[in-house]
Structure formats: structure tokens, C-alpha cells
Amino acid sequence: MAMKKGIWHQILTYFYLRRREKDAPRSTDLFLMHGMNRISIFVFFIAIIVLIVRLIRG
């Protein structure tokens, strides 16, 4: 029975902070889609940080 992977493992694997599984599919379309998703997640986190800083400064 395979172990269920936790959310942190999935996030670290998604951002290439952990090694991918060898049997994971590899395609150019999938690579580009994940790249665009990474960019949008980073922009989202930057926007959240900016909003928090603006709320704190008043």
C-alpha cells in the first residue's frame, strides 16, 4: 500500500525543492504550464505581502 504524500511534500516537489518521481510524466506543455503557475503563485504572495505591509503602516 502506497503512503499518502503530505501537502508540504507536494509543494516542495512542485517548486523543485525536492526531487521529482522518476515515473512522473515529462512533456513541454506540462513544463510550461507549471512554470506559469509558479510565476502566478509568486506574484500572488508578493501582492499579499504588499497588502499586509500597507495595512500595518496604516
PyMOL Python script that loads the backbone (N, CA, C, O; Angstrom):
from pymol import cmd

cmd.read_pdbstr("""\
ATOM      1  N   MET A   1       0.842  -1.186   0.000  1.00  0.00           N
ATOM      2  CA  MET A   1       0.000   0.000   0.000  1.00  0.00           C
ATOM      3  C   MET A   1       0.885   1.246   0.000  1.00  0.00           C
ATOM      4  O   MET A   1       1.777   1.378   0.838  1.00  0.00           O
ATOM      5  N   ALA A   2       0.641   2.140  -0.921  1.00  0.00           N
ATOM      6  CA  ALA A   2       1.461   3.346  -1.053  1.00  0.00           C
ATOM      7  C   ALA A   2       1.085   4.361   0.026  1.00  0.00           C
ATOM      8  O   ALA A   2      -0.077   4.487   0.412  1.00  0.00           O
ATOM      9  N   MET A   3       2.097   5.073   0.497  1.00  0.00           N
ATOM     10  CA  MET A   3       1.846   6.102   1.510  1.00  0.00           C
ATOM     11  C   MET A   3       1.256   7.346   0.859  1.00  0.00           C
ATOM     12  O   MET A   3       1.617   7.709  -0.260  1.00  0.00           O
ATOM     13  N   LYS A   4       0.361   7.982   1.565  1.00  0.00           N
ATOM     14  CA  LYS A   4      -0.216   9.225   1.084  1.00  0.00           C
ATOM     15  C   LYS A   4       0.780  10.345   1.340  1.00  0.00           C
ATOM     16  O   LYS A   4       1.278  10.496   2.456  1.00  0.00           O
ATOM     17  N   LYS A   5       1.069  11.125   0.318  1.00  0.00           N
ATOM     18  CA  LYS A   5       2.032  12.216   0.458  1.00  0.00           C
ATOM     19  C   LYS A   5       1.352  13.432   1.060  1.00  0.00           C
ATOM     20  O   LYS A   5       0.201  13.738   0.747  1.00  0.00           O
ATOM     21  N   GLY A   6       2.078  14.116   1.924  1.00  0.00           N
ATOM     22  CA  GLY A   6       1.542  15.295   2.574  1.00  0.00           C
ATOM     23  C   GLY A   6       1.568  16.503   1.660  1.00  0.00           C
ATOM     24  O   GLY A   6       2.205  16.495   0.606  1.00  0.00           O
ATOM     25  N   ILE A   7       0.871  17.531   2.079  1.00  0.00           N
ATOM     26  CA  ILE A   7       0.771  18.753   1.276  1.00  0.00           C
ATOM     27  C   ILE A   7       2.121  19.431   1.128  1.00  0.00           C
ATOM     28  O   ILE A   7       2.423  19.978   0.067  1.00  0.00           O
ATOM     29  N   TRP A   8       2.956  19.406   2.195  1.00  0.00           N
ATOM     30  CA  TRP A   8       4.259  20.065   2.106  1.00  0.00           C
ATOM     31  C   TRP A   8       5.172  19.348   1.125  1.00  0.00           C
ATOM     32  O   TRP A   8       5.941  19.989   0.409  1.00  0.00           O
ATOM     33  N   HIS A   9       5.093  18.034   1.087  1.00  0.00           N
ATOM     34  CA  HIS A   9       5.896  17.270   0.125  1.00  0.00           C
ATOM     35  C   HIS A   9       5.490  17.629  -1.296  1.00  0.00           C
ATOM     36  O   HIS A   9       6.343  17.792  -2.169  1.00  0.00           O
ATOM     37  N   GLN A  10       4.198  17.749  -1.526  1.00  0.00           N
ATOM     38  CA  GLN A  10       3.708  18.103  -2.855  1.00  0.00           C
ATOM     39  C   GLN A  10       4.153  19.506  -3.250  1.00  0.00           C
ATOM     40  O   GLN A  10       4.537  19.731  -4.398  1.00  0.00           O
ATOM     41  N   ILE A  11       4.108  20.452  -2.315  1.00  0.00           N
ATOM     42  CA  ILE A  11       4.525  21.825  -2.614  1.00  0.00           C
ATOM     43  C   ILE A  11       6.022  21.879  -2.917  1.00  0.00           C
ATOM     44  O   ILE A  11       6.439  22.515  -3.885  1.00  0.00           O
ATOM     45  N   LEU A  12       6.823  21.214  -2.094  1.00  0.00           N
ATOM     46  CA  LEU A  12       8.269  21.219  -2.320  1.00  0.00           C
ATOM     47  C   LEU A  12       8.623  20.554  -3.642  1.00  0.00           C
ATOM     48  O   LEU A  12       9.528  21.009  -4.341  1.00  0.00           O
ATOM     49  N   THR A  13       7.927  19.492  -3.987  1.00  0.00           N
ATOM     50  CA  THR A  13       8.171  18.833  -5.267  1.00  0.00           C
ATOM     51  C   THR A  13       7.763  19.747  -6.417  1.00  0.00           C
ATOM     52  O   THR A  13       8.448  19.800  -7.438  1.00  0.00           O
ATOM     53  N   TYR A  14       6.657  20.465  -6.261  1.00  0.00           N
ATOM     54  CA  TYR A  14       6.166  21.351  -7.317  1.00  0.00           C
ATOM     55  C   TYR A  14       7.158  22.473  -7.613  1.00  0.00           C
ATOM     56  O   TYR A  14       7.350  22.844  -8.770  1.00  0.00           O
ATOM     57  N   PHE A  15       7.779  23.006  -6.582  1.00  0.00           N
ATOM     58  CA  PHE A  15       8.737  24.085  -6.771  1.00  0.00           C
ATOM     59  C   PHE A  15      10.158  23.576  -6.972  1.00  0.00           C
ATOM     60  O   PHE A  15      11.113  24.349  -6.888  1.00  0.00           O
ATOM     61  N   TYR A  16      10.303  22.279  -7.237  1.00  0.00           N
ATOM     62  CA  TYR A  16      11.605  21.644  -7.487  1.00  0.00           C
ATOM     63  C   TYR A  16      12.560  21.787  -6.317  1.00  0.00           C
ATOM     64  O   TYR A  16      13.775  21.796  -6.517  1.00  0.00           O
ATOM     65  N   LEU A  17      12.040  21.899  -5.098  1.00  0.00           N
ATOM     66  CA  LEU A  17      12.896  21.905  -3.927  1.00  0.00           C
ATOM     67  C   LEU A  17      13.163  20.474  -3.469  1.00  0.00           C
ATOM     68  O   LEU A  17      14.031  20.232  -2.631  1.00  0.00           O
ATOM     69  N   ARG A  18      12.422  19.549  -4.017  1.00  0.00           N
ATOM     70  CA  ARG A  18      12.648  18.125  -3.806  1.00  0.00           C
ATOM     71  C   ARG A  18      12.711  17.450  -5.164  1.00  0.00           C
ATOM     72  O   ARG A  18      12.189  17.968  -6.151  1.00  0.00           O
ATOM     73  N   ARG A  19      13.334  16.326  -5.207  1.00  0.00           N
ATOM     74  CA  ARG A  19      13.481  15.586  -6.460  1.00  0.00           C
ATOM     75  C   ARG A  19      12.134  15.012  -6.899  1.00  0.00           C
ATOM     76  O   ARG A  19      11.362  14.503  -6.086  1.00  0.00           O
ATOM     77  N   ARG A  20      11.872  15.106  -8.206  1.00  0.00           N
ATOM     78  CA  ARG A  20      10.631  14.561  -8.751  1.00  0.00           C
ATOM     79  C   ARG A  20      10.696  13.046  -8.811  1.00  0.00           C
ATOM     80  O   ARG A  20      11.773  12.451  -8.774  1.00  0.00           O
ATOM     81  N   GLU A  21       9.531  12.438  -8.903  1.00  0.00           N
ATOM     82  CA  GLU A  21       9.474  10.997  -9.067  1.00  0.00           C
ATOM     83  C   GLU A  21       9.950  10.630 -10.467  1.00  0.00           C
ATOM     84  O   GLU A  21       9.739  11.383 -11.418  1.00  0.00           O
ATOM     85  N   LYS A  22      10.585   9.483 -10.590  1.00  0.00           N
ATOM     86  CA  LYS A  22      11.134   9.086 -11.886  1.00  0.00           C
ATOM     87  C   LYS A  22      10.053   8.725 -12.894  1.00  0.00           C
ATOM     88  O   LYS A  22      10.260   8.868 -14.099  1.00  0.00           O
ATOM     89  N   ASP A  23       8.912   8.263 -12.422  1.00  0.00           N
ATOM     90  CA  ASP A  23       7.842   7.879 -13.345  1.00  0.00           C
ATOM     91  C   ASP A  23       6.862   9.017 -13.631  1.00  0.00           C
ATOM     92  O   ASP A  23       5.827   8.792 -14.259  1.00  0.00           O
ATOM     93  N   ALA A  24       7.171  10.235 -13.178  1.00  0.00           N
ATOM     94  CA  ALA A  24       6.297  11.388 -13.441  1.00  0.00           C
ATOM     95  C   ALA A  24       6.350  11.727 -14.934  1.00  0.00           C
ATOM     96  O   ALA A  24       7.410  11.636 -15.554  1.00  0.00           O
ATOM     97  N   PRO A  25       5.220  12.114 -15.505  1.00  0.00           N
ATOM     98  CA  PRO A  25       5.210  12.425 -16.944  1.00  0.00           C
ATOM     99  C   PRO A  25       6.040  13.673 -17.260  1.00  0.00           C
ATOM    100  O   PRO A  25       6.073  14.629 -16.485  1.00  0.00           O
ATOM    101  N   ARG A  26       6.705  13.639 -18.407  1.00  0.00           N
ATOM    102  CA  ARG A  26       7.505  14.778 -18.857  1.00  0.00           C
ATOM    103  C   ARG A  26       7.002  15.214 -20.236  1.00  0.00           C
ATOM    104  O   ARG A  26       7.014  14.434 -21.189  1.00  0.00           O
ATOM    105  N   SER A  27       6.569  16.445 -20.324  1.00  0.00           N
ATOM    106  CA  SER A  27       6.174  16.993 -21.619  1.00  0.00           C
ATOM    107  C   SER A  27       6.407  18.502 -21.585  1.00  0.00           C
ATOM    108  O   SER A  27       6.413  19.118 -20.520  1.00  0.00           O
ATOM    109  N   THR A  28       6.594  19.075 -22.753  1.00  0.00           N
ATOM    110  CA  THR A  28       6.857  20.508 -22.851  1.00  0.00           C
ATOM    111  C   THR A  28       5.649  21.307 -22.375  1.00  0.00           C
ATOM    112  O   THR A  28       5.800  22.309 -21.676  1.00  0.00           O
ATOM    113  N   ASP A  29       4.457  20.866 -22.753  1.00  0.00           N
ATOM    114  CA  ASP A  29       3.245  21.583 -22.348  1.00  0.00           C
ATOM    115  C   ASP A  29       3.093  21.601 -20.828  1.00  0.00           C
ATOM    116  O   ASP A  29       2.758  22.630 -20.242  1.00  0.00           O
ATOM    117  N   LEU A  30       3.340  20.468 -20.205  1.00  0.00           N
ATOM    118  CA  LEU A  30       3.242  20.383 -18.749  1.00  0.00           C
ATOM    119  C   LEU A  30       4.298  21.252 -18.081  1.00  0.00           C
ATOM    120  O   LEU A  30       4.014  21.917 -17.085  1.00  0.00           O
ATOM    121  N   PHE A  31       5.505  21.252 -18.617  1.00  0.00           N
ATOM    122  CA  PHE A  31       6.587  22.081 -18.083  1.00  0.00           C
ATOM    123  C   PHE A  31       6.231  23.561 -18.156  1.00  0.00           C
ATOM    124  O   PHE A  31       6.433  24.292 -17.185  1.00  0.00           O
ATOM    125  N   LEU A  32       5.700  24.016 -19.298  1.00  0.00           N
ATOM    126  CA  LEU A  32       5.321  25.427 -19.447  1.00  0.00           C
ATOM    127  C   LEU A  32       4.149  25.798 -18.538  1.00  0.00           C
ATOM    128  O   LEU A  32       4.120  26.889 -17.966  1.00  0.00           O
ATOM    129  N   MET A  33       3.185  24.886 -18.408  1.00  0.00           N
ATOM    130  CA  MET A  33       2.043  25.160 -17.546  1.00  0.00           C
ATOM    131  C   MET A  33       2.489  25.317 -16.095  1.00  0.00           C
ATOM    132  O   MET A  33       2.050  26.237 -15.405  1.00  0.00           O
ATOM    133  N   HIS A  34       3.360  24.421 -15.632  1.00  0.00           N
ATOM    134  CA  HIS A  34       3.846  24.527 -14.259  1.00  0.00           C
ATOM    135  C   HIS A  34       4.690  25.785 -14.066  1.00  0.00           C
ATOM    136  O   HIS A  34       4.654  26.389 -12.994  1.00  0.00           O
ATOM    137  N   GLY A  35       5.443  26.184 -15.077  1.00  0.00           N
ATOM    138  CA  GLY A  35       6.226  27.413 -14.984  1.00  0.00           C
ATOM    139  C   GLY A  35       5.336  28.635 -14.828  1.00  0.00           C
ATOM    140  O   GLY A  35       5.617  29.508 -14.007  1.00  0.00           O
ATOM    141  N   MET A  36       4.265  28.701 -15.610  1.00  0.00           N
ATOM    142  CA  MET A  36       3.331  29.821 -15.498  1.00  0.00           C
ATOM    143  C   MET A  36       2.631  29.814 -14.141  1.00  0.00           C
ATOM    144  O   MET A  36       2.395  30.871 -13.557  1.00  0.00           O
ATOM    145  N   ASN A  37       2.301  28.630 -13.642  1.00  0.00           N
ATOM    146  CA  ASN A  37       1.668  28.539 -12.326  1.00  0.00           C
ATOM    147  C   ASN A  37       2.608  29.014 -11.231  1.00  0.00           C
ATOM    148  O   ASN A  37       2.174  29.695 -10.302  1.00  0.00           O
ATOM    149  N   ARG A  38       3.893  28.668 -11.324  1.00  0.00           N
ATOM    150  CA  ARG A  38       4.868  29.125 -10.328  1.00  0.00           C
ATOM    151  C   ARG A  38       4.957  30.648 -10.321  1.00  0.00           C
ATOM    152  O   ARG A  38       4.978  31.266  -9.257  1.00  0.00           O
ATOM    153  N   ILE A  39       5.009  31.247 -11.499  1.00  0.00           N
ATOM    154  CA  ILE A  39       5.090  32.709 -11.603  1.00  0.00           C
ATOM    155  C   ILE A  39       3.853  33.342 -10.955  1.00  0.00           C
ATOM    156  O   ILE A  39       3.979  34.305 -10.199  1.00  0.00           O
ATOM    157  N   SER A  40       2.672  32.813 -11.243  1.00  0.00           N
ATOM    158  CA  SER A  40       1.447  33.408 -10.684  1.00  0.00           C
ATOM    159  C   SER A  40       1.386  33.230  -9.165  1.00  0.00           C
ATOM    160  O   SER A  40       0.883  34.110  -8.466  1.00  0.00           O
ATOM    161  N   ILE A  41       1.882  32.121  -8.651  1.00  0.00           N
ATOM    162  CA  ILE A  41       1.904  31.926  -7.197  1.00  0.00           C
ATOM    163  C   ILE A  41       2.849  32.922  -6.543  1.00  0.00           C
ATOM    164  O   ILE A  41       2.514  33.504  -5.511  1.00  0.00           O
ATOM    165  N   PHE A  42       4.035  33.130  -7.131  1.00  0.00           N
ATOM    166  CA  PHE A  42       4.975  34.106  -6.578  1.00  0.00           C
ATOM    167  C   PHE A  42       4.406  35.515  -6.609  1.00  0.00           C
ATOM    168  O   PHE A  42       4.561  36.259  -5.640  1.00  0.00           O
ATOM    169  N   VAL A  43       3.756  35.897  -7.695  1.00  0.00           N
ATOM    170  CA  VAL A  43       3.141  37.227  -7.791  1.00  0.00           C
ATOM    171  C   VAL A  43       2.035  37.366  -6.742  1.00  0.00           C
ATOM    172  O   VAL A  43       1.889  38.424  -6.129  1.00  0.00           O
ATOM    173  N   PHE A  44       1.258  36.301  -6.535  1.00  0.00           N
ATOM    174  CA  PHE A  44       0.211  36.322  -5.520  1.00  0.00           C
ATOM    175  C   PHE A  44       0.803  36.557  -4.134  1.00  0.00           C
ATOM    176  O   PHE A  44       0.293  37.388  -3.382  1.00  0.00           O
ATOM    177  N   PHE A  45       1.869  35.841  -3.783  1.00  0.00           N
ATOM    178  CA  PHE A  45       2.491  36.017  -2.475  1.00  0.00           C
ATOM    179  C   PHE A  45       3.074  37.417  -2.313  1.00  0.00           C
ATOM    180  O   PHE A  45       2.996  37.992  -1.227  1.00  0.00           O
ATOM    181  N   ILE A  46       3.651  37.967  -3.359  1.00  0.00           N
ATOM    182  CA  ILE A  46       4.180  39.332  -3.290  1.00  0.00           C
ATOM    183  C   ILE A  46       3.036  40.316  -3.051  1.00  0.00           C
ATOM    184  O   ILE A  46       3.176  41.242  -2.252  1.00  0.00           O
ATOM    185  N   ALA A  47       1.911  40.124  -3.732  1.00  0.00           N
ATOM    186  CA  ALA A  47       0.758  41.016  -3.544  1.00  0.00           C
ATOM    187  C   ALA A  47       0.214  40.915  -2.119  1.00  0.00           C
ATOM    188  O   ALA A  47      -0.150  41.930  -1.525  1.00  0.00           O
ATOM    189  N   ILE A  48       0.157  39.715  -1.573  1.00  0.00           N
ATOM    190  CA  ILE A  48      -0.302  39.538  -0.193  1.00  0.00           C
ATOM    191  C   ILE A  48       0.630  40.260   0.775  1.00  0.00           C
ATOM    192  O   ILE A  48       0.169  40.919   1.707  1.00  0.00           O
ATOM    193  N   ILE A  49       1.933  40.141   0.559  1.00  0.00           N
ATOM    194  CA  ILE A  49       2.910  40.818   1.424  1.00  0.00           C
ATOM    195  C   ILE A  49       2.744  42.329   1.339  1.00  0.00           C
ATOM    196  O   ILE A  49       2.789  43.019   2.358  1.00  0.00           O
ATOM    197  N   VAL A  50       2.552  42.845   0.127  1.00  0.00           N
ATOM    198  CA  VAL A  50       2.348  44.289  -0.046  1.00  0.00           C
ATOM    199  C   VAL A  50       1.091  44.746   0.685  1.00  0.00           C
ATOM    200  O   VAL A  50       1.103  45.781   1.352  1.00  0.00           O
ATOM    201  N   LEU A  51       0.004  43.981   0.564  1.00  0.00           N
ATOM    202  CA  LEU A  51      -1.237  44.345   1.249  1.00  0.00           C
ATOM    203  C   LEU A  51      -1.061  44.336   2.770  1.00  0.00           C
ATOM    204  O   LEU A  51      -1.557  45.229   3.457  1.00  0.00           O
ATOM    205  N   ILE A  52      -0.366  43.344   3.291  1.00  0.00           N
ATOM    206  CA  ILE A  52      -0.134  43.284   4.741  1.00  0.00           C
ATOM    207  C   ILE A  52       0.710  44.465   5.204  1.00  0.00           C
ATOM    208  O   ILE A  52       0.429  45.056   6.246  1.00  0.00           O
ATOM    209  N   VAL A  53       1.734  44.812   4.442  1.00  0.00           N
ATOM    210  CA  VAL A  53       2.585  45.952   4.804  1.00  0.00           C
ATOM    211  C   VAL A  53       1.779  47.244   4.784  1.00  0.00           C
ATOM    212  O   VAL A  53       1.939  48.075   5.678  1.00  0.00           O
ATOM    213  N   ARG A  54       0.916  47.435   3.784  1.00  0.00           N
ATOM    214  CA  ARG A  54       0.095  48.638   3.711  1.00  0.00           C
ATOM    215  C   ARG A  54      -0.909  48.709   4.864  1.00  0.00           C
ATOM    216  O   ARG A  54      -1.188  49.795   5.371  1.00  0.00           O
ATOM    217  N   LEU A  55      -1.452  47.567   5.282  1.00  0.00           N
ATOM    218  CA  LEU A  55      -2.396  47.549   6.405  1.00  0.00           C
ATOM    219  C   LEU A  55      -1.675  47.877   7.712  1.00  0.00           C
ATOM    220  O   LEU A  55      -2.223  48.575   8.565  1.00  0.00           O
ATOM    221  N   ILE A  56      -0.467  47.384   7.867  1.00  0.00           N
ATOM    222  CA  ILE A  56       0.293  47.642   9.100  1.00  0.00           C
ATOM    223  C   ILE A  56       0.704  49.109   9.185  1.00  0.00           C
ATOM    224  O   ILE A  56       0.618  49.710  10.255  1.00  0.00           O
ATOM    225  N   ARG A  57       1.142  49.684   8.087  1.00  0.00           N
ATOM    226  CA  ARG A  57       1.588  51.087   8.084  1.00  0.00           C
ATOM    227  C   ARG A  57       0.420  52.056   8.215  1.00  0.00           C
ATOM    228  O   ARG A  57       0.607  53.208   8.605  1.00  0.00           O
ATOM    229  N   GLY A  58      -0.769  51.597   7.893  1.00  0.00           N
ATOM    230  CA  GLY A  58      -1.947  52.431   8.092  1.00  0.00           C
ATOM    231  C   GLY A  58      -2.160  53.354   6.977  1.00  0.00           C
ATOM    232  O   GLY A  58      -3.116  54.129   6.993  1.00  0.00           O
TER     233      GLY A  58
END
""", "prot")
cmd.dss("prot")
cmd.show_as("cartoon", "prot")
cmd.util.cbc("prot")
cmd.orient("prot")
